[in-house]
């Protein structure tokens, strides 16, 4: 009986840890995506300014 109880508790803890890990990875992916979007938006604005300047000088 003790083995069954230990096995059941181990399974429940394992499932909870997997769920927590999935949530943590989801948050990490969301933060990375936000950083990438911010960088691309900033670089896009700077590149637009650069191309406008070069186009004006041509």
PDB file of N, CA, C and O in Angstrom, chain B, residues numbered from 101:
ATOM      1  N   UNK B 101       0.829  -1.201   0.000  1.00  0.00           N
ATOM      2  CA  UNK B 101       0.000   0.000   0.000  1.00  0.00           C
ATOM      3  C   UNK B 101       0.868   1.257   0.000  1.00  0.00           C
ATOM      4  O   UNK B 101       0.555   2.236  -0.678  1.00  0.00           O
ATOM      5  N   UNK B 102       1.960   1.224   0.763  1.00  0.00           N
ATOM      6  CA  UNK B 102       2.832   2.399   0.818  1.00  0.00           C
ATOM      7  C   UNK B 102       3.447   2.682  -0.555  1.00  0.00           C
ATOM      8  O   UNK B 102       3.604   3.836  -0.955  1.00  0.00           O
ATOM      9  N   UNK B 103       3.794   1.591  -1.276  1.00  0.00           N
ATOM     10  CA  UNK B 103       4.385   1.781  -2.598  1.00  0.00           C
ATOM     11  C   UNK B 103       3.387   2.426  -3.558  1.00  0.00           C
ATOM     12  O   UNK B 103       3.737   3.308  -4.342  1.00  0.00           O
ATOM     13  N   UNK B 104       2.139   1.969  -3.478  1.00  0.00           N
ATOM     14  CA  UNK B 104       1.101   2.526  -4.340  1.00  0.00           C
ATOM     15  C   UNK B 104       0.901   4.008  -4.048  1.00  0.00           C
ATOM     16  O   UNK B 104       0.785   4.824  -4.963  1.00  0.00           O
ATOM     17  N   UNK B 105       0.863   4.345  -2.754  1.00  0.00           N
ATOM     18  CA  UNK B 105       0.690   5.744  -2.359  1.00  0.00           C
ATOM     19  C   UNK B 105       1.878   6.586  -2.832  1.00  0.00           C
ATOM     20  O   UNK B 105       1.697   7.685  -3.356  1.00  0.00           O
ATOM     21  N   UNK B 106       3.100   6.059  -2.643  1.00  0.00           N
ATOM     22  CA  UNK B 106       4.298   6.792  -3.065  1.00  0.00           C
ATOM     23  C   UNK B 106       4.314   6.966  -4.583  1.00  0.00           C
ATOM     24  O   UNK B 106       4.683   8.025  -5.091  1.00  0.00           O
ATOM     25  N   UNK B 107       3.914   5.927  -5.294  1.00  0.00           N
ATOM     26  CA  UNK B 107       3.884   6.008  -6.752  1.00  0.00           C
ATOM     27  C   UNK B 107       2.847   7.032  -7.219  1.00  0.00           C
ATOM     28  O   UNK B 107       3.108   7.806  -8.140  1.00  0.00           O
ATOM     29  N   UNK B 108       1.689   7.037  -6.591  1.00  0.00           N
ATOM     30  CA  UNK B 108       0.629   7.986  -6.945  1.00  0.00           C
ATOM     31  C   UNK B 108       1.071   9.418  -6.673  1.00  0.00           C
ATOM     32  O   UNK B 108       0.887  10.304  -7.507  1.00  0.00           O
ATOM     33  N   UNK B 109       1.650   9.634  -5.510  1.00  0.00           N
ATOM     34  CA  UNK B 109       2.119  10.983  -5.152  1.00  0.00           C
ATOM     35  C   UNK B 109       3.235  11.413  -6.097  1.00  0.00           C
ATOM     36  O   UNK B 109       3.271  12.568  -6.523  1.00  0.00           O
ATOM     37  N   UNK B 110       4.148  10.500  -6.430  1.00  0.00           N
ATOM     38  CA  UNK B 110       5.235  10.809  -7.358  1.00  0.00           C
ATOM     39  C   UNK B 110       4.706  11.196  -8.727  1.00  0.00           C
ATOM     40  O   UNK B 110       5.224  12.114  -9.365  1.00  0.00           O
ATOM     41  N   UNK B 111       3.671  10.493  -9.179  1.00  0.00           N
ATOM     42  CA  UNK B 111       3.073  10.807 -10.480  1.00  0.00           C
ATOM     43  C   UNK B 111       2.427  12.182 -10.463  1.00  0.00           C
ATOM     44  O   UNK B 111       2.587  12.951 -11.412  1.00  0.00           O
ATOM     45  N   UNK B 112       1.708  12.500  -9.409  1.00  0.00           N
ATOM     46  CA  UNK B 112       1.043  13.806  -9.306  1.00  0.00           C
ATOM     47  C   UNK B 112       2.075  14.923  -9.266  1.00  0.00           C
ATOM     48  O   UNK B 112       1.908  15.943  -9.934  1.00  0.00           O
ATOM     49  N   UNK B 113       3.137  14.744  -8.495  1.00  0.00           N
ATOM     50  CA  UNK B 113       4.186  15.762  -8.419  1.00  0.00           C
ATOM     51  C   UNK B 113       4.866  15.910  -9.772  1.00  0.00           C
ATOM     52  O   UNK B 113       5.158  17.028 -10.199  1.00  0.00           O
ATOM     53  N   UNK B 114       5.117  14.809 -10.444  1.00  0.00           N
ATOM     54  CA  UNK B 114       5.760  14.856 -11.761  1.00  0.00           C
ATOM     55  C   UNK B 114       4.903  15.615 -12.767  1.00  0.00           C
ATOM     56  O   UNK B 114       5.420  16.423 -13.539  1.00  0.00           O
ATOM     57  N   UNK B 115       3.599  15.361 -12.763  1.00  0.00           N
ATOM     58  CA  UNK B 115       2.695  16.062 -13.684  1.00  0.00           C
ATOM     59  C   UNK B 115       2.669  17.554 -13.372  1.00  0.00           C
ATOM     60  O   UNK B 115       2.687  18.382 -14.284  1.00  0.00           O
ATOM     61  N   UNK B 116       2.626  17.896 -12.100  1.00  0.00           N
ATOM     62  CA  UNK B 116       2.610  19.320 -11.735  1.00  0.00           C
ATOM     63  C   UNK B 116       3.891  20.009 -12.154  1.00  0.00           C
ATOM     64  O   UNK B 116       3.862  21.150 -12.613  1.00  0.00           O
ATOM     65  N   UNK B 117       5.028  19.320 -12.001  1.00  0.00           N
ATOM     66  CA  UNK B 117       6.297  19.925 -12.390  1.00  0.00           C
ATOM     67  C   UNK B 117       6.368  20.111 -13.898  1.00  0.00           C
ATOM     68  O   UNK B 117       6.894  21.117 -14.374  1.00  0.00           O
ATOM     69  N   UNK B 118       5.842  19.149 -14.655  1.00  0.00           N
ATOM     70  CA  UNK B 118       5.827  19.294 -16.109  1.00  0.00           C
ATOM     71  C   UNK B 118       4.948  20.470 -16.512  1.00  0.00           C
ATOM     72  O   UNK B 118       5.296  21.222 -17.422  1.00  0.00           O
ATOM     73  N   UNK B 119       3.822  20.631 -15.847  1.00  0.00           N
ATOM     74  CA  UNK B 119       2.935  21.749 -16.142  1.00  0.00           C
ATOM     75  C   UNK B 119       3.590  23.079 -15.834  1.00  0.00           C
ATOM     76  O   UNK B 119       3.464  24.032 -16.603  1.00  0.00           O
ATOM     77  N   UNK B 120       4.289  23.148 -14.712  1.00  0.00           N
ATOM     78  CA  UNK B 120       4.979  24.380 -14.332  1.00  0.00           C
ATOM     79  C   UNK B 120       6.095  24.683 -15.322  1.00  0.00           C
ATOM     80  O   UNK B 120       6.312  25.837 -15.691  1.00  0.00           O
ATOM     81  N   UNK B 121       6.795  23.652 -15.744  1.00  0.00           N
ATOM     82  CA  UNK B 121       7.877  23.853 -16.706  1.00  0.00           C
ATOM     83  C   UNK B 121       7.324  24.367 -18.028  1.00  0.00           C
ATOM     84  O   UNK B 121       7.915  25.253 -18.644  1.00  0.00           O
ATOM     85  N   UNK B 122       6.205  23.822 -18.465  1.00  0.00           N
ATOM     86  CA  UNK B 122       5.597  24.280 -19.715  1.00  0.00           C
ATOM     87  C   UNK B 122       5.191  25.749 -19.612  1.00  0.00           C
ATOM     88  O   UNK B 122       5.371  26.512 -20.561  1.00  0.00           O
ATOM     89  N   UNK B 123       4.652  26.140 -18.480  1.00  0.00           N
ATOM     90  CA  UNK B 123       4.261  27.538 -18.285  1.00  0.00           C
ATOM     91  C   UNK B 123       5.495  28.439 -18.295  1.00  0.00           C
ATOM     92  O   UNK B 123       5.482  29.516 -18.891  1.00  0.00           O
ATOM     93  N   UNK B 124       6.547  27.996 -17.641  1.00  0.00           N
ATOM     94  CA  UNK B 124       7.776  28.794 -17.612  1.00  0.00           C
ATOM     95  C   UNK B 124       8.356  28.954 -19.016  1.00  0.00           C
ATOM     96  O   UNK B 124       8.799  30.042 -19.384  1.00  0.00           O
ATOM     97  N   UNK B 125       8.354  27.876 -19.800  1.00  0.00           N
ATOM     98  CA  UNK B 125       8.841  27.982 -21.174  1.00  0.00           C
ATOM     99  C   UNK B 125       7.946  28.901 -21.998  1.00  0.00           C
ATOM    100  O   UNK B 125       8.441  29.650 -22.841  1.00  0.00           O
ATOM    101  N   UNK B 126       6.669  28.854 -21.773  1.00  0.00           N
ATOM    102  CA  UNK B 126       5.747  29.734 -22.484  1.00  0.00           C
ATOM    103  C   UNK B 126       6.020  31.193 -22.183  1.00  0.00           C
ATOM    104  O   UNK B 126       6.018  32.031 -23.085  1.00  0.00           O
ATOM    105  N   UNK B 127       6.254  31.497 -20.917  1.00  0.00           N
ATOM    106  CA  UNK B 127       6.574  32.878 -20.523  1.00  0.00           C
ATOM    107  C   UNK B 127       7.893  33.312 -21.144  1.00  0.00           C
ATOM    108  O   UNK B 127       8.018  34.441 -21.620  1.00  0.00           O
ATOM    109  N   UNK B 128       8.883  32.412 -21.138  1.00  0.00           N
ATOM    110  CA  UNK B 128      10.184  32.735 -21.702  1.00  0.00           C
ATOM    111  C   UNK B 128      10.075  33.004 -23.210  1.00  0.00           C
ATOM    112  O   UNK B 128      10.692  33.942 -23.715  1.00  0.00           O
ATOM    113  N   UNK B 129       9.309  32.200 -23.915  1.00  0.00           N
ATOM    114  CA  UNK B 129       9.117  32.397 -25.355  1.00  0.00           C
ATOM    115  C   UNK B 129       8.405  33.719 -25.622  1.00  0.00           C
ATOM    116  O   UNK B 129       8.752  34.426 -26.567  1.00  0.00           O
ATOM    117  N   UNK B 130       7.416  34.058 -24.800  1.00  0.00           N
ATOM    118  CA  UNK B 130       6.696  35.322 -24.971  1.00  0.00           C
ATOM    119  C   UNK B 130       7.631  36.518 -24.761  1.00  0.00           C
ATOM    120  O   UNK B 130       7.563  37.496 -25.504  1.00  0.00           O
ATOM    121  N   UNK B 131       8.494  36.440 -23.760  1.00  0.00           N
ATOM    122  CA  UNK B 131       9.439  37.538 -23.510  1.00  0.00           C
ATOM    123  C   UNK B 131      10.445  37.674 -24.657  1.00  0.00           C
ATOM    124  O   UNK B 131      10.765  38.785 -25.081  1.00  0.00           O
ATOM    125  N   UNK B 132      10.936  36.545 -25.151  1.00  0.00           N
ATOM    126  CA  UNK B 132      11.874  36.587 -26.276  1.00  0.00           C
ATOM    127  C   UNK B 132      11.200  37.192 -27.501  1.00  0.00           C
ATOM    128  O   UNK B 132      11.806  37.994 -28.212  1.00  0.00           O
ATOM    129  N   UNK B 133       9.953  36.814 -27.751  1.00  0.00           N
ATOM    130  CA  UNK B 133       9.212  37.369 -28.892  1.00  0.00           C
ATOM    131  C   UNK B 133       9.035  38.878 -28.731  1.00  0.00           C
ATOM    132  O   UNK B 133       9.170  39.622 -29.702  1.00  0.00           O
ATOM    133  N   UNK B 134       8.737  39.332 -27.519  1.00  0.00           N
ATOM    134  CA  UNK B 134       8.565  40.769 -27.284  1.00  0.00           C
ATOM    135  C   UNK B 134       9.868  41.523 -27.545  1.00  0.00           C
ATOM    136  O   UNK B 134       9.851  42.610 -28.121  1.00  0.00           O
ATOM    137  N   UNK B 135      10.983  40.956 -27.129  1.00  0.00           N
ATOM    138  CA  UNK B 135      12.281  41.595 -27.358  1.00  0.00           C
ATOM    139  C   UNK B 135      12.580  41.652 -28.854  1.00  0.00           C
ATOM    140  O   UNK B 135      13.040  42.677 -29.356  1.00  0.00           O
ATOM    141  N   UNK B 136      12.323  40.561 -29.563  1.00  0.00           N
ATOM    142  CA  UNK B 136      12.584  40.535 -31.006  1.00  0.00           C
ATOM    143  C   UNK B 136      11.718  41.567 -31.731  1.00  0.00           C
ATOM    144  O   UNK B 136      12.206  42.270 -32.616  1.00  0.00           O
ATOM    145  N   UNK B 137      10.451  41.661 -31.364  1.00  0.00           N
ATOM    146  CA  UNK B 137       9.550  42.637 -31.999  1.00  0.00           C
ATOM    147  C   UNK B 137      10.036  44.059 -31.744  1.00  0.00           C
ATOM    148  O   UNK B 137      10.020  44.894 -32.648  1.00  0.00           O
ATOM    149  N   UNK B 138      10.466  44.333 -30.523  1.00  0.00           N
ATOM    150  CA  UNK B 138      10.969  45.669 -30.183  1.00  0.00           C
ATOM    151  C   UNK B 138      12.214  46.010 -30.994  1.00  0.00           C
ATOM    152  O   UNK B 138      12.341  47.118 -31.514  1.00  0.00           O
ATOM    153  N   UNK B 139      13.128  45.052 -31.099  1.00  0.00           N
ATOM    154  CA  UNK B 139      14.373  45.295 -31.848  1.00  0.00           C
ATOM    155  C   UNK B 139      14.077  45.515 -33.328  1.00  0.00           C
ATOM    156  O   UNK B 139      14.629  46.427 -33.943  1.00  0.00           O
ATOM    157  N   UNK B 140      13.219  44.692 -33.895  1.00  0.00           N
ATOM    158  CA  UNK B 140      12.890  44.825 -35.317  1.00  0.00           C
ATOM    159  C   UNK B 140      12.201  46.165 -35.587  1.00  0.00           C
ATOM    160  O   UNK B 140      12.489  46.816 -36.591  1.00  0.00           O
ATOM    161  N   UNK B 141      11.302  46.575 -34.709  1.00  0.00           N
ATOM    162  CA  UNK B 141      10.615  47.855 -34.891  1.00  0.00           C
ATOM    163  C   UNK B 141      11.606  49.016 -34.824  1.00  0.00           C
ATOM    164  O   UNK B 141      11.528  49.952 -35.620  1.00  0.00           O
ATOM    165  N   UNK B 142      12.529  48.951 -33.880  1.00  0.00           N
ATOM    166  CA  UNK B 142      13.520  50.020 -33.731  1.00  0.00           C
ATOM    167  C   UNK B 142      14.450  50.071 -34.936  1.00  0.00           C
ATOM    168  O   UNK B 142      14.712  51.140 -35.487  1.00  0.00           O
ATOM    169  N   UNK B 143      14.945  48.908 -35.339  1.00  0.00           N
ATOM    170  CA  UNK B 143      15.837  48.882 -36.498  1.00  0.00           C
ATOM    171  C   UNK B 143      15.110  49.306 -37.762  1.00  0.00           C
ATOM    172  O   UNK B 143      15.691  49.978 -38.614  1.00  0.00           O
ATOM    173  N   UNK B 144      13.854  48.925 -37.894  1.00  0.00           N
ATOM    174  CA  UNK B 144      13.075  49.324 -39.065  1.00  0.00           C
ATOM    175  C   UNK B 144      12.958  50.831 -39.177  1.00  0.00           C
ATOM    176  O   UNK B 144      13.089  51.395 -40.262  1.00  0.00           O
ATOM    177  N   UNK B 145      12.711  51.475 -38.053  1.00  0.00           N
ATOM    178  CA  UNK B 145      12.602  52.939 -38.037  1.00  0.00           C
ATOM    179  C   UNK B 145      13.939  53.576 -38.405  1.00  0.00           C
ATOM    180  O   UNK B 145      13.982  54.523 -39.190  1.00  0.00           O
ATOM    181  N   UNK B 146      15.018  53.063 -37.846  1.00  0.00           N
ATOM    182  CA  UNK B 146      16.342  53.613 -38.144  1.00  0.00           C
ATOM    183  C   UNK B 146      16.722  53.389 -39.605  1.00  0.00           C
ATOM    184  O   UNK B 146      17.287  54.278 -40.242  1.00  0.00           O
ATOM    185  N   UNK B 147      16.419  52.210 -40.137  1.00  0.00           N
ATOM    186  CA  UNK B 147      16.732  51.934 -41.538  1.00  0.00           C
ATOM    187  C   UNK B 147      15.915  52.810 -42.479  1.00  0.00           C
ATOM    188  O   UNK B 147      16.411  53.253 -43.515  1.00  0.00           O
ATOM    189  N   UNK B 148      14.684  53.052 -42.120  1.00  0.00           N
ATOM    190  CA  UNK B 148      13.850  53.922 -42.949  1.00  0.00           C
ATOM    191  C   UNK B 148      14.459  55.323 -43.025  1.00  0.00           C
ATOM    192  O   UNK B 148      14.513  55.935 -44.091  1.00  0.00           O
ATOM    193  N   UNK B 149      14.911  55.812 -41.878  1.00  0.00           N
ATOM    194  CA  UNK B 149      15.573  57.119 -41.844  1.00  0.00           C
ATOM    195  C   UNK B 149      16.842  57.142 -42.669  1.00  0.00           C
ATOM    196  O   UNK B 149      17.118  58.118 -43.366  1.00  0.00           O
ATOM    197  N   UNK B 150      17.610  56.076 -42.593  1.00  0.00           N
ATOM    198  CA  UNK B 150      18.852  55.996 -43.355  1.00  0.00           C
ATOM    199  C   UNK B 150      18.572  55.978 -44.854  1.00  0.00           C
ATOM    200  O   UNK B 150      19.223  56.693 -45.616  1.00  0.00           O
ATOM    201  N   UNK B 151      17.605  55.162 -45.280  1.00  0.00           N
ATOM    202  CA  UNK B 151      17.271  55.098 -46.713  1.00  0.00           C
ATOM    203  C   UNK B 151      16.684  56.413 -47.204  1.00  0.00           C
ATOM    204  O   UNK B 151      16.927  56.810 -48.344  1.00  0.00           O
ATOM    205  N   UNK B 152      15.924  57.086 -46.371  1.00  0.00           N
ATOM    206  CA  UNK B 152      15.374  58.384 -46.753  1.00  0.00           C
ATOM    207  C   UNK B 152      16.495  59.391 -46.964  1.00  0.00           C
ATOM    208  O   UNK B 152      16.465  60.164 -47.921  1.00  0.00           O
ATOM    209  N   UNK B 153      17.478  59.384 -46.079  1.00  0.00           N
ATOM    210  CA  UNK B 153      18.621  60.293 -46.194  1.00  0.00           C
ATOM    211  C   UNK B 153      19.415  60.004 -47.464  1.00  0.00           C
ATOM    212  O   UNK B 153      19.766  60.922 -48.206  1.00  0.00           O
ATOM    213  N   UNK B 154      19.695  58.731 -47.710  1.00  0.00           N
ATOM    214  CA  UNK B 154      20.471  58.355 -48.902  1.00  0.00           C
ATOM    215  C   UNK B 154      19.681  58.702 -50.170  1.00  0.00           C
ATOM    216  O   UNK B 154      20.253  59.197 -51.142  1.00  0.00           O
ATOM    217  N   UNK B 155      18.392  58.446 -50.159  1.00  0.00           N
ATOM    218  CA  UNK B 155      17.562  58.753 -51.319  1.00  0.00           C
ATOM    219  C   UNK B 155      17.532  60.254 -51.582  1.00  0.00           C
ATOM    220  O   UNK B 155      17.551  60.688 -52.734  1.00  0.00           O
ATOM    221  N   UNK B 156      17.486  61.040 -50.523  1.00  0.00           N
ATOM    222  CA  UNK B 156      17.475  62.489 -50.684  1.00  0.00           C
ATOM    223  C   UNK B 156      18.779  63.023 -51.254  1.00  0.00           C
ATOM    224  O   UNK B 156      18.780  64.011 -51.989  1.00  0.00           O
ATOM    225  N   UNK B 157      19.891  62.374 -50.918  1.00  0.00           N
ATOM    226  CA  UNK B 157      21.180  62.836 -51.417  1.00  0.00           C
ATOM    227  C   UNK B 157      21.459  62.388 -52.840  1.00  0.00           C
ATOM    228  O   UNK B 157      22.323  62.947 -53.516  1.00  0.00           O
ATOM    229  N   UNK B 158      20.727  61.375 -53.295  1.00  0.00           N
ATOM    230  CA  UNK B 158      20.922  60.936 -54.686  1.00  0.00           C
ATOM    231  C   UNK B 158      20.194  61.886 -55.597  1.00  0.00           C
ATOM    232  O   UNK B 158      20.219  61.714 -56.815  1.00  0.00           O
TER     233      UNK B 158
END
